[in-house]
Amino acid sequence: RGPVLIHCAAGKDRTGILAALTHHVAGVSDDDVIDDYLLTNDPVRFERRGPKFMEIIHELTGRTPTEAAVRAAMGVEAQYLAAAFAAMKDQFGSLDGYLEQAVGLNADTREAVRAHILL
């Protein structure tokens, strides 16, 4: 019991999808899930981490990426999450179908998670 931290050092997309699925389980509306996902694009995040990201790319490749390229790599678009959700729905019929068949969270487990989140 208690708070949970979802973190991936180099996986904003995996982390974002996991957070979005967690929101779905909690009953958050699709529009609010997208709005939360788009918070990844916070300009302060780029200001804080962008220069280091550019430096690492330069060290690894000998080339300096443009700021626009780094912003694109560090950012997200609503269509990214929409495409991930569409693929889950196409293959499993629904997000709940994905959670049950691919992840192993049946309806009872999802309800227990929802109740825990909404305490």
Secondary structure, 3 states (H helix, E strand, C coil): CCCCCCCCCCCHHHHHHHHHHHHHHHCCCHHHHHHHHHHHHCHHHHHHHHHHHHHHHHHHHCCCCCHHHHHHHHCCCHHHHHHHHHHHHHHHCCHHHHHHHHHCCCHHHHHHHHHHHCC
